[in-house]
């Protein structure tokens, strides 16, 4: 029976990052993973492969719509879908291989197989039981199901996000159920590839919970790119044959059931925690009403020596949130102080343009009765954005009216997912909009739009 200081169950971003930090802190560490490769959903069938396809199809869009305008002329690009998927697979392989190298470099044992916890301090993998002073559950999440909709990725007609990454061919018509991050990113991929994409959403706005200004602008831009939206629609079921499918829905405002035809239906209604097979019920591990593992402020469950992080506990299901928790719980187990600032966790949608947010929304702050100052700057006033045909969108900074402290921000525009971190750092250090406005920003850069929005919180932006 092998003995460890820590055994981490799940090798996604939360798990593998936690394992590395544990090893760095001198803890004898093992990680359990049943997939053939490390990296979890994110690296294998989530964040990384989808970003590869988003990049490839953005290049296609540039070739079809902007190259000629820039003086780049020649044979029109054609899509080799098989080669594009091979490129995606190669990107995944490079990343998962890199994680395996990091495990070896940090002397972390990979216990290959699926784990269960027969008792506190014990992890069973296959026929072997290993002892550990501490166990971290980082088993992640799986796509949520929808009543009346049966997903079968092998058939390639009604698929979830995993199946959508490996369709045998580009469909002529795709219906996406759910206008959240996953649905809009993958819907954008297939729209660029030539599919007629219709997004069906129960709520009245896309990306529920996001800043209302961003929701409106984002939807308008995606519509210009060819995506169609049916909002306020309650899906009743999907009727699938060997080659086609029909999505049935009822308008929330009333009326008869309506139907959307599709060659492929992507069910993108979110994700749910995954902890099956671990034996948590028998152990008496407390769960929340939503099926998440309940933890305290140090990510400890009610069973001594068992911790949980990432998608399997409360909070946004984001890889970087899991990574932060993974590092923090490692610090706790090593006798140090682990901390995660849940008020400063950015969210990003990797379409073109990108959308990024951090902190509170204007609506949420007004509901609290906060008095606000809001600075907004349109990318049409940014020279670099116009030079690359990405002048749509804006930067919005929300500050406290009295203190000028940054409370939240939203960016829709080029490289938004990278630029948001200037605002994250500002919020971490309690900076004011004036602090950002007085900081020199290189010209010409997209980031100048952040400075202009900060200036707009005061006397006014320069270029608007």
N, C-alpha and C positions, 0 to 999 in steps of 0.2 A: 504494500500500500504506500504510494508516493505521498509525501508531505510537503505542503507549500504554505507560505504566508498568505498568499492570495490566489484564488482561482476565479477567473472572469469568464462568464458564460456569454458567448457571442462576440464575434470579431468584426463588428461594424465599427463606424467611427468612434462611438462611445467606448466600446470594448477594447479595441486595439490601442487607442490613445491612452486609456486608463492603464493598460498593461505596461506600456512603455514608461509611463510616469512612475508606476509602482516599482519597476525594475531600476529606474534612475534613483529612486529613494532607498534602494538597498533591499527591497522585498523580493523573496523568491516567488516567482510568478509563473502561472500557467494560464493559457487561454483555451477555451473549448469552442470548436467550430465544426459543424457537420458538413458545410459546403466543401467542395473540392478546392476552393480558393478563399482567401481571407478578404476582408473588406465589407462583408455584409451586403445588405440591399443597396446601399449607396454606391459602392464601387462596382458591384456586379450587375445589378438590374435597376438602378435608380439614377442618382445624381450624375455619375460620370458618363455612362453610355448615352443618356439623354442629352447631355451637353455636347457630346461628340456629334450627335445628329443635328442639334441646333446649330452648331458651328458650320457643319457641312452644308446644310440647307440655307443658311444665311449667305454663304459664299455663292450658292446657286442664285439666290435672289439678287445679289450684287451683279453677277454676270448677266442676268436677264434684264435687269432694270437700270443699272447705273454705269456699267462698264463703257457702253458706247458714249455716254455723256462725258466720260473722263478721257475719251480718245483711245479706249481699248477696244479694238474691233477685230473681228475674225469669226471663225466658226462658232456657231451657237453651241453652248454646253448641252450635253445630254446626260441623263441620270442612269448610272449603272447601280441599281439598288443592291445587288449582291456585293459589289465592291464597297459601297457605302457601309453596309453592315459589317464587312470585313475590317474596314477602317475602325469602326466602333469597337469591334471585338479586340483589335490590336491595342487600342487605347485602354480598354479595360484590363487586358493582360499586363500591360506595362505597370499599371497602378497596383493591381493585386500582387504582382510579383515583387513590387517595391515594399509592400507591407510584409510579405514573407521574409524579405531580407532584413527588415527592421526587427522582426521577432528574433531572428538568429543573432543579429548584432547585439541585441540587448539580453541575450540568453534567456529568452522566454520560451517555455515548452508549449508546443501546439498539441493539445490532446484532441485528436481527430475523431469526430463522432458527435452524437447528440447527447446532451447532458440531462441528468435528473438529479434531484437533491434528496436522497433517502433520509437524511437527518442533518441537523445543523452541524457544520464542520465537515461534511462529506459531499463529494460530487462523484456520481457514477457516470462513466463514459464507456459504452459497450459493456464488456464483462469486468472492467476494472473500476475499482473505487479508490478515490484519492482523498486525502485529508487536507484541510486548509483551515487556517485560523479565521480567515475571512473569505466570503463568497460575494462576488458582485454579479448581479443579474443585468445583463445588457443585451437582452434577446430581441430587442427591436420591435418592429411592427409588420403587419401584412395589409394588403389592400382590403378596404371595407367592402362588404357585400351589400346588395340592394334587393329588397323583397321583390319577387317576381322576375328577377334577372339572374340567369345562370351563366356564369363565366366559364369558358372552356378555351384556354389559350392554344391548345393543340389544334383545334378546328380553325382558329383564326378568324372567326366571325364576331363573336362576343368576347372581348378580351379586357384584361386589366392592364395596368401600366407595364407589367412584365411582358405580356404578350404583344403589346403595341410596339415594343422595341425590336421585335423580330418577326414582323408580318412577312409572309412569303412574297407579297407584291404590294405595290402602292395601290390602295383602293381608289375607285373613282368617286365614291361617296362615303364619307365617314361621319357618324354621329357621335359626339362626345357627351356623355352624361356627367355634368359637373363642371362649373366654370371656376374651379380653383387653380392652384399653381400647376398641378400635374396635367390637368385637362387642357389648359391654355398652352403650356409648353409643347406637349405632344400634338395638340391640334394645330399649332403653328408649324411644326415640322411637316406634317402631312399637307397642310395648305400650300406651303412653299413647293412641295413635290408635285403639286397639281391636283390634289384631292379637293372635292367640294365638301367643306367641313361645316357642320352645323353643331352648335353647342347648346345643349338643353340644360337649364339651370332652375332649381326650385326657388331660389331667392330672387329678389328684384334687381340685384347688382352683382357684377362679377367680383371675384376675390372677396368674399364676405369678410367683414371686419376691417378691411383696408380703408384708408382715407378716402372720403367720398369724391374729392377732386380727382384723385388718381383713378378711381373706379370709372368715372365718366370719361376721362381722357383716354385711358387705356382701352376701353371698349370701342371708342370711336376709331382709334388707330388700328385696332385689330380688324374692325369692320372694313376699313380702307384696304387692308391686306387680304380681304376675301373671306374672312370668317363670318358666319351667320350666327345669330343668337336668338334663342327662344327663352325668354325670361319668365319667371313666375309659373313654371311648368312642373307639375308633380308626376313623375314617371310612374306608370302603372305596371309596366312589364315590357319585355322584349320577346318578340316571336321570331325565332331564327330557323332558317332552312340550311341546306348545305352550302349555299352561295350568297344568301341575302339575309337581311333582318329588318324588322319593323319595330320602331320604338313607339310605344303607346303612352300618351300623357294627357292629363287633365289640366287645363288652365286654372290657376288659383282664383282668378277673378270670376270663374264660372263658365259654364258652357259644356258642350259635348266633348267626348274623348277625341283626340286628334292623333295623327300618325306621321312619323318621319321615316322615310325609307333610307336604308344604308347598305353598303357592302360590308362595312365593318362598324361595330359599335364598341367604343372605348368607355368602360365604366371607370370614372375617375371621381368617385365620391368620397375620397379621403382614405385614411388608414386607421387601423385599430391595433392596440397593443398585442404582442404575441408572447405568451408564456406557457403555451401548452406543453405537456409532457414533463414539466419540471417538478411536479408533485407539490405545488404550493398549498393546495387545499389540505393535504395530509399534514403538512408542516404547520398549518395554522397561520400562514402569512396573510395579513390583513390586506384587503383590496378596496378600492374606491367603488362608488356606484357605477362608474363608467368602465369598470373592468381593468383599471390600472393598479399597479402595486403601490400601496400607500407607504410613504417614507416621511421621515422627519427632516429637520433642517440640515442634517448631516448625511442624508441619503440612506439612512438606516431604516430597515423594516422593523416590525415589532418583534421579530425573531433575532435574538442576539447573534452577531457575526454575519448576518445576511444583509447586503445592501442592494440597491437597484438604481439604475440611471437610464437616461435616454428616452426613447419612445414608449417604453413600458411603464413610465411614471407620468405624472401630470406635467403639463407644459406643452409648448409648441413642439411638434414632431420635426425637428431640424437637426441635421448632422452636427452643426457647430454647437448647438445647445448640448447635445450628448457629449461632444468632445470636452466642453468646459466642465460638465459634471464628472466626466471620467477623470480629468486631472484633479478636480477638487476632492473627489472621494478617495483618490490615491493619497492625497495630502492628509486627509482625516485618518486613514488606516495607518499611516506612518507616524501618527501622533502630532501632526501639524494642523494648521487651520486652513481648511478648504473653503472657497467662496465662489459663488456665481451671482452676478448681478442680473437678475431676470428682467429688470427694467431696461436693459441695454443689450437686447439680442436682435440683431438685424434679420429681416426677411427679404428674400430676393426672388423675383421671377425672371428667368433667363431667356425671355423672348427678345425680339428686337422691335422697339427699344426695350431695354431692361427696366424693371421696376424694383425699387428698394425702399424699405421703410425701417424706422427704428423708433422706439419710444411710443408715447401715447398719440392717438389721433385727435384732430381738432374737435370732433364730435364728443369723444369721451371726456376730454378736458372741460368742455363747456357744460357737459352734464354734471360735472363735479362742482360747477360754479366758479371755475378758474377764470381770471381775467387774462387775456392773451394778447400778444403781438404776433402777427404773422408776416413773414417775408417770403415773397415768391418771385422767381425769375424764370422767364421762358428761355428755352434753349435756342430759339430763333435769334436771340441776342448774343449767342456765343459763337465766335468766329470758327473755332475748331469743329463744333458740331455741324455747322452749315457746310464746312469743307468736305465732310464725309457723308452728306445727304442724311443727317440725323438731327435736323433742327426742330423736331416735334418734342413736346414734353416740357418739363419744368423741374425746378428744385423748390421745395416748400419747407421752410423752417418755422417751427412753432415755439415761441418763448413765453415765459412769464412776463406779464406787462410791467410789473414793478421791479423785478430783479434782472430781467433780460436773460435769465438762465434758459438754456435750450431744453425743452421738454419732449420734443419729438421732431421727426423730419420725414419727408417723403421725396423720392426722386424718381421721375420717369424720363429716361433719356439714355444716351450712350454711356456705357461703363458705369451705370448706376450702382451695380453690385460692388464695384470697387470704391466708388466715391463715397458711399454711405459711411465708410469707416472713419472718415474725417469727423463726421458728426457723432459717431459712436465714441470716439476718443474725447471729443468735446464734452459729451454728456458724462462720461466716466470721471472727468476732472472738474465737473461743475462749471464749465465754461459758459460765457455769455455769447450772444450773437455778435456783440461788438468785438470780443476776442477773436472770433473768426474773421470778421470784417477788417480787422487791423493786421491780419497775417498776410504777408506777401504770397501771392499765388502765381506760379509761372504762367507765361503767356506764349503761345496759345494752348490752353488746356481746357478740357471739359470741366475741371475742378473750379475754374473761375466762376462758373455758374453758382457754386456753393457760396463763394464769397459775395457774389452779387445778391443772392437771397438773404445773406446775413446783413448786408448793407441795407436791404429793403426793410429789415426789421427796425432800422433807425431812420436816417434822413432820406434814404432812397437809394436804389441801385444806380449805377453809373450808365449802363448800356441799355436802359429801357425807358 
